Structures are given as structure tokens and as C-alpha cells.
């Protein structure tokens, strides 16, 4: 069984540790915990994790956020991964920081990465983990906020967030999206 686990973000040092790159952060932590190493491939960096007879292809697209669908559709076709075995990890302005939700499908919610994936796959019926980044920005400041770096307080919460997302990835692979939603969607980062 093959799974494509996609963490959305933008490549380049200027985007490291920005809110928009939470998908990259989650996959980096998951790969590190699994002793997997990313290697540059077509349309992205790829790492492979084997878990009890299942193969997880971890993908960090290098197409920039707005063209994420290109990488997703390419690797789905190349590796013959079914839509039901695709999981996308994405930042979400509509959720408070530290809130994590899995959904079986849904609209792009104004997220350009999801919008491009929906367009290129011709469907929005794929699982995603939405990681809340909050919306603490003034009117018109959305782009600067999303591409901004984590605050010191937010940075402290990152290990707990990436660890929880890692558990959700494993649960998704072994028990599916519905049971994972039931078991993990109540996560809320504890204030230190």
C-alpha cells in the first residue's frame, strides 16, 4: 500500500520557519523521527518511510505554493497512488494557532496551494490536515502574516504540533480518515 503525504510550503531560505511552511515543518519532523532523508526529485523533495508493510512517500513540492497541484498530480501518477491514499498538510488562517483538524475533503478555503491541487486533480475529495496559524493581522496584512515568521511563543508550540500531526499521519495510514478525525481532531495546544 502506497500513500502520498504532501506538506505544503515554499522553497528557499527566506520562507523557512514561516507560517505558510507548516506543511514542510511537519514532514521534516516526521522524516527525522523515522530516520528518512529527503532527496530532490521532480517537482519536489521526496523521502520514503516504511511502516508495517505500508510505503509513505513524503513530498515537499518545490513548485511554490500556487502550483502545488503540479507536484501532487505528478507523484500520484508516477507512483500510482490512489486519491484515497493522499494526505495534504496545510496552514489554515481560519483556525486558531495550535488547533489541528483533519478533513476528508473540502473547499480550498482561500488557500492557493489547495486551490491549485483541486484544479489539477479535478476534485477536492482528498484528506487534509489543517494546522491553525490564527489570523492575528490587521486588515490587508494577510500576506505579510502568512509569510511571516513564528513568534517566540508560537515557536515553543511547534514540537507538540508537529508530533501530533505525525501521529495523525500514522493513524490515517492504518485506520483511515474517519477514525483519525474522531480520535485526533480535539487537539488544542496547551498554553505554556
C-alpha positions, -999 to +999 in steps of 0.1 A: +000+000+000+014+034-011+005+067+005+014+102-007+018+126+022+022+161+010+034+190+032+027+224+015+052+253+017+075+275-003+112+266-010+141+289-003+157+302+029+135+333+031+105+311+036+120+288+063+100+288+096+072+309+082+036+302+089+029+292+053+055+264+056+039+244+084+034+215+060+072+214+054+078+216+092+055+186+098+071+165+072+107+174+083+098+163+119+081+131+107+111+122+084+135+129+112+116+107+137+116+079+110+153+084+100+142+092+065+161+117+043+147+140+017+162+139-018+154+163-046+132+148-073+109+161-100+087+189-087+098+184-051+119+168-024+109+132-015+115+109+014+103+074+018+091+059+051+082+022+055+056+014+082+044-021+088+040-030+051+030+004+040+051+029+020+047+065+028+060+089+002+067+123+019+066+151-006+076+187-002+067+204-035+093+228-049+068+244-073+060+272-048+026+272-031+005+284-060+015+254-082+014+227-056-010+206-077+016+200-103+038+181-079+008+163-063-006+151-096+028+141-110+038+119-080+003+104-077+005+093-113+042+082-112+038+062-080+002+050-088-012+064-055-050+063-053-068+095-043-080+079-010-043+075+000-034+111-005-030+134+026-021+171+023-008+191+053-016+228+051-017+260+071-051+275+079-059+311+088-095+302+099-083+280+128-067+295+159-029+288+164-024+253+178-057+239+166-053+209+142-081+194+122-083+166+097-109+167+070-118+140+044-124+167+018-134+203+014-130+236-004-097+254-007-109+280+019-090+307+000-057+287+002-038+290-031-020+256-026-052+237-021-069+257-049-042+245-074-044+209-062-082+210-065-079+224-101-053+199-112-068+168-096-103+179-107-116+171-072-115+182-036-122+148-023-088+141-006-078+142+030-060+171+045-046+181+079-054+218+085-029+234+110-042+266+126-019+296+123-045+321+136-054+354+120-037+380+142-031+405+115-046+439+106-068+444+076-048+439+044-020+423+062-028+387+054+002+381+030+027+395+054+013+375+082+012+342+064+047+347+050+059+360+084+080+340+109+066+324+140+066+344+172+088+331+201+057+318+218+044+300+187+079+285+181+077+269+216+045+251+205+059+237+172+073+204+186+038+195+201+021+205+168+045+185+146+043+155+169+005+155+169+004+158+131+029+128+129+005+107+150-023+118+127-003+107+096+003+073+111-034+069+121-045+080+086-023+053+071-035+025+094-072+032+103-083+058+077-096+094+077-128+089+096-113+072+127-084+096+126-108+126+126-127+110+156-095+103+175-074+133+169-095+164+159-099+175+195-062+186+198-057+220+212-022+233+220-018+239+257-007+274+266+026+273+285 
